[in-house]
Each structure stands twice: as C-alpha cells, then as structure tokens.
C-alpha cells in the first residue's frame, strides 16, 4: 500500500457508500474477531492509532490518550450527527438518536439531561438496592435448583429490564418485546453489502415505528393521569419554561428503555464470562466481597460492554499525526483504550483488585453515561446474589461456541450457559435420589 502524507486528508468518495458506517471495521468483520478484538486493537495502536477507514468513511481512534482527548472536547468533537458530512452516518443516526441528550451538544445537551438526571444520581440509585436484590433473587429462584442457567436469558437480561421498566412505569411483562426492540436499534449487518445494510436499516425503522406507537399511548395516558414514574416526570417537565415536544418525550422513553437494559445486560454477562475464565479471581471475590466494586470496574475495563462511541469534528483538527476535516466522523474505540499499555500495567490481564483503574468504559466528559451508577449497582448486587446461592460456577461452552451480539459498538454474547453447584442443587439431587 502506498504511503501518503499524514497531514494531507484522505480523498473522500464523491458518493456516499450505503453500507459504510453501518458496518464494523474489516478487522472485526467475523464473529471470531468480534469476540476477541483485542489483538486487532493492539496492532492498530502500534501501527495506525488514528486510522482513516475508506470503506466506512470515518476515522478510528485507538489509544487511551487520544480517545480521552476526543471525548473530553465537545467543542471540537460533536455528538450531534447533523454535523456529519457523511450522509450515510446522518441517515443511520436519524431517528435512532432522536431528540435526546445522546446526540446533542451544549447547551441543548445540559437542558435535556437535566430532565432526568436526578433519577440517576448515586443517592437516588442507592434507594433501589432492596428492589434490585429482590429481582435478582427471584431470577435465581427460577433456575438455581436445576444446577444450570443461561446467564443472559435467566439473569442478565431480565434484571435490568425489570428495573428500568419499573422506573419508567411500563409493564415489565413486555420485556421480550423490549429485547427485540433494543437489539434491533444497535444491530449491525452480518454481511458487508448494501443489501444487508438496507435490511438492517429497514428493521430499525420498523422498530422505531413500533416504539413510537407504544410510547405515544403511554405518554397520552400520563398526560391525563400523571403518576410518580419517569414517564410522568418527562411529560410534565419543562425546558426553559416550555413543555417538552412529543419528539423529545419519545426520545427520552426510547433512550432510557434501550440504554437502561442493554449496557447492564452485557456488563453482567461479561462479568460472569470473565470470572469463569479466571477461577482464581472468582475465588478471591467469593472470599472477600469487599472486592466487588473493584471487580466490576475491572470487568468494565477488560470487557467493556460498549466498545466504541462516535463523534463528529466541528473544525479541521490534528489528532496524533493525522489531519481530520470538519464534518468527519471519528469513532473512538473504548475497548482499545482500556487495553492500552501506556495507560494500564498488564493491560491484557484481568486483575480483580486493580487500582488505579482509569478506564473509559462509560465514556468521559459531558456525555459520561447517565446510567453508570445504576449499571454498577445492578451488576454488583446480581453477582453477590449469585455467589450467595452457589458454591461453584463454570461455563458449559467454549469460547469458540459463543455467538457475539451483532453490533458495531455493543460487546457481549447472545447466550452464556453455565452450571453450578450449591446447597440448593445438592438438596434437589438428594430429593431425586
């Protein structure tokens, strides 16, 4: 491949590629690579840490210092997809971002975030602990005597979706529909073709229509009869002395439902996956539960549930030794930053009591994940409930049998079956005998 002057921006195609930004990079285009992206990250950090991907028409950023710099500078690197020169990116983001804090810059971002921020502060989240413990116990009651479960289906998905459904004030019995909706909105094509990208985009648009219809009905109900739930707070809130628009209300509901379950589902699954791979760390955590906070932070670093975040350059800027043009899409790879040897000792090792641990799993700056305290609490309490009920736990599949979540930025597996032993499974076996 011919070398080019890094200070000369790459040529852009005259027409947008319909399948471009919807795809994962070629280096992660197989399920095997997406399950273990870390070798590719290491190669890119070493050889091309600020990389232009001609196929996806975007920049990929891999080093911790560069990722942190991008996320910490919203004036230069916008979250608003309307600023992108990449038409495919704007089209893919349209509707999914909606009118939410996720895709807006200051001061609009602060106005929107302020509508719900109080509900997600650590003090408010701490009050949910008894209910989270109750839900985790109920989930385990359904499976623990059998001596086996699918971590995703039996615990990691139902727990956070029930919590966020109760916060929003929507029926948790609809959670299988919520799951389909959530994964449709983050889905990536399984093939790097225009047809595959179009199919995914059509499903996403259909999902949004269903979500809008679902939440429009609930919004009208809460307008007529407000309660003490999050949707009631949203429909009665004001920004600069005016009520929220219908689009803003929808955006909040969709964002909170999807973000409120999908991150924790993958964080909790990744925690069990990682601990079963590291039995010494699991034993250490079992013997010293005070390590649970550090253990969850290390899972966030080691297997970040969100691997990438996108930004848009608002001006021409130099990052690393590359010139990024105004309007260019910049993808920051959190999963790579969290394995950067310049930021972490022994970055590819899982160190259950790692300190310090300045990972970027929840982002950085003004868009730092609103739900981070809730995701952390749910994961800690679920792990504690699991360890209280079983004496040993092991995966029943090998790594090459796992199926990754097909998304360009979400990292997890569709299913993670385990078996375990403990007092309750022993009791069942004695009864059976």
C-alpha positions as CSV (number, residue, x, y, z in Angstrom):
1,X,0.0,0.0,0.0
2,X,1.4,3.4,-1.0
3,X,2.2,5.7,1.9
4,X,0.6,9.1,2.0
5,X,1.4,12.3,3.8
6,X,-0.5,12.0,7.1
7,X,-1.1,15.8,7.1
8,X,-3.0,15.6,3.8
9,X,-6.6,14.4,4.5
10,X,-7.6,11.3,2.5
11,X,-9.7,11.7,-0.5
12,X,-13.4,11.2,0.1
13,X,-15.7,9.3,-2.3
14,X,-17.9,11.5,-4.5
15,X,-21.0,9.4,-3.5
16,X,-21.7,8.0,0.0
17,X,-21.4,4.3,0.4
18,X,-24.8,2.9,1.6
19,X,-23.2,0.2,3.7
20,X,-20.3,2.2,5.1
21,X,-20.6,3.4,8.7
22,X,-23.3,0.7,9.4
23,X,-20.5,-1.9,9.3
24,X,-17.9,-3.0,11.8
25,X,-14.3,-2.5,10.5
26,X,-12.9,-5.2,8.3
27,X,-10.6,-6.3,11.1
28,X,-13.6,-7.2,13.2
29,X,-15.9,-8.5,10.4
30,X,-16.1,-12.1,11.6
31,X,-17.8,-13.3,14.7
32,X,-14.5,-14.7,15.9
33,X,-12.8,-11.4,15.6
34,X,-15.6,-9.5,17.3
35,X,-15.4,-11.9,20.3
36,X,-11.7,-11.2,20.6
37,X,-11.0,-7.8,19.1
38,X,-8.0,-7.2,21.4
39,X,-5.2,-8.4,19.1
40,X,-6.5,-6.1,16.3
41,X,-6.7,-3.2,18.8
42,X,-3.1,-3.8,19.8
43,X,-2.0,-3.9,16.1
44,X,-3.8,-0.6,15.4
45,X,-2.5,1.2,18.5
46,X,1.0,0.2,17.4
47,X,0.8,0.9,13.7
48,X,-2.0,3.2,12.9
49,X,-3.6,4.7,16.1
50,X,-5.6,7.4,14.2
51,X,-6.8,5.5,11.1
52,X,-8.9,6.5,8.2
53,X,-11.2,3.7,7.1
54,X,-12.0,4.3,3.4
55,X,-14.8,1.7,3.3
56,X,-16.7,3.1,6.4
57,X,-15.7,6.7,5.6
58,X,-14.6,7.5,9.2
59,X,-11.6,7.8,11.5
60,X,-10.9,5.1,14.0
61,X,-9.0,6.2,17.2
62,X,-7.4,3.6,19.4
63,X,-5.0,5.0,22.0
64,X,-6.2,5.9,25.5
65,X,-4.8,9.4,25.4
66,X,-6.4,10.2,22.0
67,X,-9.8,8.6,22.9
68,X,-9.9,10.6,26.1
69,X,-8.9,13.8,24.3
70,X,-11.8,13.4,21.8
71,X,-14.4,12.6,24.4
72,X,-13.3,15.5,26.7
73,X,-13.6,18.1,24.0
74,X,-17.3,18.5,22.8
75,X,-16.5,21.9,21.2
76,X,-14.2,20.2,18.7
77,X,-15.8,16.7,18.6
78,X,-19.6,17.0,18.5
79,X,-22.1,14.3,19.4
80,X,-24.7,15.7,17.0
81,X,-25.0,13.6,13.9
82,X,-26.4,16.5,12.0
83,X,-22.8,17.9,11.9
84,X,-21.5,15.0,9.9
85,X,-20.5,15.3,6.3
86,X,-21.0,11.5,5.9
87,X,-24.6,11.2,4.6
88,X,-24.8,7.5,5.5
89,X,-23.9,8.3,9.1
90,X,-26.5,11.0,9.3
91,X,-29.1,8.8,7.7
92,X,-28.4,5.9,10.0
93,X,-28.4,8.1,13.1
94,X,-31.6,9.9,12.1
95,X,-34.5,8.7,14.3
96,X,-32.3,6.4,16.4
97,X,-30.7,9.4,18.1
98,X,-34.0,11.4,18.0
99,X,-34.2,14.5,20.2
100,X,-32.1,13.2,23.1
101,X,-29.1,14.2,25.1
102,X,-27.1,11.4,23.5
103,X,-27.0,13.2,20.2
104,X,-26.9,16.9,21.2
105,X,-24.2,19.3,22.2
106,X,-24.2,22.1,24.9
107,X,-26.3,23.9,25.9
108,X,-29.0,21.7,24.5
109,X,-27.4,18.6,26.0
110,X,-27.5,20.0,29.5
111,X,-31.1,21.1,29.2
112,X,-32.2,17.6,28.1
113,X,-30.0,15.7,30.6
114,X,-31.4,17.9,33.4
115,X,-34.9,16.5,32.8
116,X,-34.0,13.0,34.2
117,X,-30.6,13.5,35.9
118,X,-31.9,13.5,39.4
119,X,-33.3,10.0,38.9
120,X,-29.9,8.6,38.2
121,X,-27.7,10.2,40.8
122,X,-25.9,7.7,43.1
123,X,-28.0,8.7,46.1
124,X,-31.3,8.1,44.2
125,X,-30.0,4.9,42.7
126,X,-28.9,3.5,46.1
127,X,-32.6,3.6,47.2
128,X,-33.2,1.0,44.5
129,X,-30.9,-1.6,46.1
130,X,-33.5,-3.6,48.0
131,X,-35.7,-3.9,44.9
132,X,-32.7,-4.9,42.7
133,X,-31.7,-7.6,45.3
134,X,-35.3,-8.9,45.3
135,X,-35.4,-9.1,41.5
136,X,-32.1,-10.9,41.4
137,X,-33.3,-13.4,44.0
138,X,-36.5,-14.0,42.0
139,X,-34.5,-14.7,38.8
140,X,-32.2,-17.1,40.6
141,X,-35.1,-18.8,42.4
142,X,-36.3,-19.9,38.9
143,X,-33.1,-21.7,38.0
144,X,-30.8,-22.4,40.9
145,X,-32.2,-25.8,41.9
146,X,-31.6,-27.1,38.3
147,X,-27.9,-26.5,38.6
148,X,-27.7,-24.6,35.4
149,X,-28.8,-21.5,33.6
150,X,-28.3,-19.2,30.7
151,X,-26.8,-16.1,32.3
152,X,-28.2,-13.8,29.6
153,X,-31.8,-15.2,29.5
154,X,-32.2,-16.0,33.1
155,X,-30.5,-13.1,34.9
156,X,-28.5,-10.6,32.9
157,X,-31.4,-9.5,30.7
158,X,-34.5,-9.8,32.9
159,X,-32.9,-8.0,35.9
160,X,-32.1,-4.6,34.3
161,X,-35.1,-4.5,32.1
162,X,-37.5,-5.1,35.0
163,X,-35.7,-2.3,36.9
164,X,-35.9,0.2,34.1
165,X,-39.4,-0.8,33.2
166,X,-40.5,-0.1,36.8
167,X,-38.7,3.2,36.8
168,X,-40.4,4.3,33.6
169,X,-43.7,2.9,34.7
170,X,-44.2,0.4,31.9
171,X,-45.2,-3.3,32.1
172,X,-42.1,-5.5,32.6
173,X,-44.2,-8.3,31.2
174,X,-43.4,-6.8,27.8
175,X,-39.7,-7.4,28.3
176,X,-39.3,-9.9,25.4
177,X,-40.6,-7.2,23.1
178,X,-38.3,-4.7,24.7
179,X,-35.4,-7.0,24.0
180,X,-36.2,-7.3,20.3
181,X,-36.6,-3.6,20.0
182,X,-33.3,-2.9,21.9
183,X,-31.1,-5.2,19.8
184,X,-32.7,-4.0,16.6
185,X,-31.6,-0.5,17.3
186,X,-28.0,-1.5,17.8
187,X,-27.8,-4.2,15.2
188,X,-25.0,-4.3,12.6
189,X,-25.3,-6.1,9.2
190,X,-23.9,-9.6,9.2
191,X,-22.5,-9.0,5.7
192,X,-20.6,-6.0,4.4
193,X,-23.0,-5.4,1.5
194,X,-25.5,-2.7,0.5
195,X,-28.4,-5.2,0.7
196,X,-27.5,-6.3,4.2
197,X,-27.2,-2.7,5.4
198,X,-30.6,-1.8,3.8
199,X,-32.2,-4.8,5.5
200,X,-30.9,-3.7,8.9
201,X,-32.0,-0.1,8.3
202,X,-35.5,-1.3,7.4
203,X,-35.8,-3.3,10.6
204,X,-34.5,-0.3,12.6
205,X,-37.1,2.0,11.0
206,X,-39.9,-0.6,11.7
207,X,-38.7,-0.9,15.3
208,X,-38.8,2.9,15.7
209,X,-42.4,3.0,14.4
210,X,-43.4,0.4,16.9
211,X,-41.6,2.2,19.7
212,X,-43.2,5.5,18.8
213,X,-46.7,3.9,18.8
214,X,-46.0,2.2,22.1
215,X,-44.8,5.2,23.9
216,X,-47.2,7.7,22.3
217,X,-50.0,5.7,24.0
218,X,-48.2,5.8,27.4
219,X,-47.4,9.5,27.1
220,X,-51.1,10.3,26.4
221,X,-52.1,8.2,29.5
222,X,-49.6,10.1,31.7
223,X,-50.7,13.5,30.4
224,X,-54.2,12.6,31.5
225,X,-53.2,10.9,34.8
226,X,-49.6,11.5,35.9
227,X,-48.0,9.1,38.4
228,X,-44.7,9.0,40.2
229,X,-42.7,7.3,37.5
230,X,-40.2,8.6,35.0
231,X,-42.6,8.9,32.1
232,X,-44.8,11.1,34.2
233,X,-41.8,13.2,35.1
234,X,-40.9,13.5,31.4
235,X,-44.4,14.5,30.2
236,X,-44.7,17.2,32.9
237,X,-41.2,18.5,32.6
238,X,-40.2,21.9,31.1
239,X,-37.1,23.2,29.4
240,X,-36.6,26.9,29.6
241,X,-40.3,27.3,30.7
242,X,-41.8,25.3,27.9
243,X,-43.1,21.7,27.9
244,X,-41.2,19.0,26.0
245,X,-42.2,18.3,22.5
246,X,-43.7,14.9,21.6
247,X,-40.4,14.0,19.8
248,X,-38.4,14.9,22.9
249,X,-40.7,12.8,25.1
250,X,-40.4,9.8,22.7
251,X,-36.7,10.2,22.6
252,X,-36.3,10.1,26.4
253,X,-38.5,7.0,26.6
254,X,-36.7,5.1,23.9
255,X,-33.2,6.1,25.1
256,X,-33.9,5.2,28.7
257,X,-35.5,1.8,27.8
258,X,-32.7,0.8,25.5
259,X,-29.8,2.2,27.4
260,X,-31.3,1.1,30.7
261,X,-31.1,-2.6,29.8
262,X,-28.6,-3.3,27.1
263,X,-25.5,-2.0,28.8
264,X,-26.1,-3.8,32.1
265,X,-27.1,-7.0,30.3
266,X,-23.8,-7.2,28.6
267,X,-21.8,-5.9,31.6
268,X,-23.3,-8.6,33.9
269,X,-22.9,-11.3,31.3
270,X,-19.3,-10.2,30.6
271,X,-18.6,-10.3,34.4
272,X,-19.7,-13.9,34.7
273,X,-17.9,-14.8,31.5
274,X,-14.7,-13.3,32.7
275,X,-14.9,-14.7,36.2
276,X,-15.5,-18.2,34.9
277,X,-12.4,-17.8,32.8
278,X,-10.4,-16.7,35.8
279,X,-11.3,-19.1,38.7
280,X,-8.6,-17.6,41.0
281,X,-10.2,-14.2,40.7
282,X,-13.6,-15.7,41.3
283,X,-12.4,-17.4,44.4
284,X,-10.8,-14.2,45.6
285,X,-14.1,-12.3,45.1
286,X,-16.0,-15.1,46.8
287,X,-13.8,-14.9,49.9
288,X,-13.7,-11.1,50.0
289,X,-16.9,-9.5,48.9
290,X,-15.5,-6.0,49.5
291,X,-13.7,-6.5,46.2
292,X,-16.9,-6.4,44.3
293,X,-16.6,-2.7,43.4
294,X,-13.1,-3.1,42.0
295,X,-14.1,-6.4,40.3
296,X,-16.9,-4.7,38.4
297,X,-14.6,-1.8,37.4
298,X,-12.1,-4.3,36.1
299,X,-14.7,-6.1,34.0
300,X,-15.7,-2.7,32.6
301,X,-12.1,-2.2,31.5
302,X,-11.3,-5.8,30.4
303,X,-14.6,-6.4,28.5
304,X,-16.2,-3.1,28.0
305,X,-20.0,-3.5,27.2
306,X,-19.7,-0.5,24.9
307,X,-16.6,-0.8,22.7
308,X,-17.0,2.4,20.6
309,X,-18.5,5.9,20.6
310,X,-18.9,8.2,17.6
311,X,-18.1,11.9,17.4
312,X,-18.0,14.5,14.5
313,X,-15.3,17.0,14.0
314,X,-16.6,20.6,14.1
315,X,-13.4,22.0,12.6
316,X,-10.2,20.8,10.9
317,X,-8.0,19.4,13.7
318,X,-4.9,17.4,14.1
319,X,-5.1,14.2,16.2
320,X,-2.0,12.1,16.6
321,X,-0.2,12.9,13.3
322,X,-3.4,13.0,11.2
323,X,-5.5,15.8,9.8
324,X,-9.2,15.4,10.5
325,X,-11.6,17.5,8.4
326,X,-14.6,19.4,9.7
327,X,-17.6,17.1,9.4
328,X,-15.6,13.8,9.6
329,X,-16.9,11.0,11.7
330,X,-14.5,10.0,14.4
331,X,-15.0,6.6,16.1
332,X,-13.3,6.3,19.5
333,X,-12.6,2.7,20.5
334,X,-13.1,2.5,24.2
335,X,-12.3,-1.3,24.2
336,X,-8.9,-0.5,22.7
337,X,-8.2,2.5,25.0
338,X,-9.0,0.2,28.0
339,X,-6.2,-2.2,26.9
340,X,-3.6,0.5,26.2
341,X,-0.3,-0.4,27.8
342,X,0.5,3.3,28.1
343,X,-2.4,3.7,30.4
344,X,-2.5,0.3,32.3
345,X,0.0,-2.1,33.7
346,X,-0.5,-5.7,32.3
347,X,-3.5,-4.4,30.2
348,X,-4.4,-7.9,28.8
349,X,-4.6,-9.5,32.3
350,X,-7.8,-9.5,34.4
351,X,-6.7,-8.1,37.8
352,X,-9.7,-8.3,40.1
353,X,-8.4,-5.7,42.6
354,X,-6.8,-3.4,40.0
355,X,-6.1,0.1,41.4
356,X,-6.0,2.7,39.9
357,X,-8.3,1.9,37.1
358,X,-9.0,4.9,34.8
359,X,-11.0,3.1,32.2
360,X,-13.2,4.8,29.7
361,X,-16.0,2.2,29.6
362,X,-18.7,4.8,30.4
363,X,-17.1,7.5,28.3
364,X,-15.7,10.8,29.6
365,X,-16.7,14.4,29.7
366,X,-20.2,15.8,29.5
367,X,-21.7,12.7,27.9
368,X,-20.4,10.4,30.7
369,X,-23.0,7.6,30.9
370,X,-26.0,8.8,32.9
371,X,-26.9,5.3,33.9
372,X,-23.4,4.3,35.1
373,X,-24.3,4.2,38.8
374,X,-27.3,2.0,38.1
375,X,-25.4,-0.4,35.9
376,X,-22.7,-0.7,38.5
377,X,-25.1,-1.3,41.3
378,X,-27.2,-3.9,39.4
379,X,-24.0,-5.8,38.5
380,X,-22.6,-5.8,42.0
381,X,-25.8,-6.9,43.6
382,X,-26.5,-9.6,40.9
383,X,-23.0,-11.1,41.3
384,X,-23.4,-11.0,45.1
385,X,-26.8,-12.8,44.9
386,X,-25.3,-15.4,42.6
387,X,-22.3,-16.1,44.8
388,X,-24.6,-16.4,47.8
389,X,-26.6,-19.1,46.2
390,X,-23.9,-21.3,44.5
391,X,-20.6,-22.7,45.6
392,X,-19.0,-23.1,42.1
393,X,-19.9,-21.9,38.7
394,X,-18.4,-22.8,35.3
395,X,-19.2,-22.2,31.6
396,X,-20.6,-25.1,29.7
397,X,-19.5,-23.8,26.3
398,X,-16.0,-23.0,24.9
399,X,-15.1,-19.5,23.7
400,X,-15.4,-20.6,20.0
401,X,-19.0,-21.7,20.6
402,X,-20.2,-18.3,21.7
403,X,-22.2,-16.0,19.5
404,X,-21.4,-12.3,19.8
405,X,-24.1,-9.6,19.9
406,X,-24.1,-8.3,16.3
407,X,-23.5,-4.6,16.8
408,X,-20.8,-2.1,15.7
409,X,-20.3,-0.9,19.3
410,X,-22.0,-3.2,21.8
411,X,-19.8,-6.1,23.1
412,X,-21.4,-9.2,24.6
413,X,-22.7,-12.6,23.7
414,X,-26.2,-13.7,22.9
415,X,-26.2,-16.6,25.3
416,X,-23.8,-17.8,28.1
417,X,-24.9,-21.1,29.6
418,X,-23.3,-22.1,32.9
419,X,-23.7,-24.9,35.5
420,X,-23.1,-24.6,39.2
421,X,-23.3,-26.5,42.5
422,X,-24.5,-25.3,45.9
423,X,-26.8,-26.1,48.8
424,X,-29.9,-25.9,46.8
425,X,-28.7,-28.0,43.9
426,X,-27.4,-30.6,46.3
427,X,-30.8,-30.7,48.0
428,X,-32.6,-31.3,44.7
429,X,-30.2,-34.1,43.9
430,X,-30.8,-35.8,47.2
431,X,-34.5,-35.5,46.7
432,X,-34.2,-37.0,43.2
433,X,-32.2,-39.9,44.7
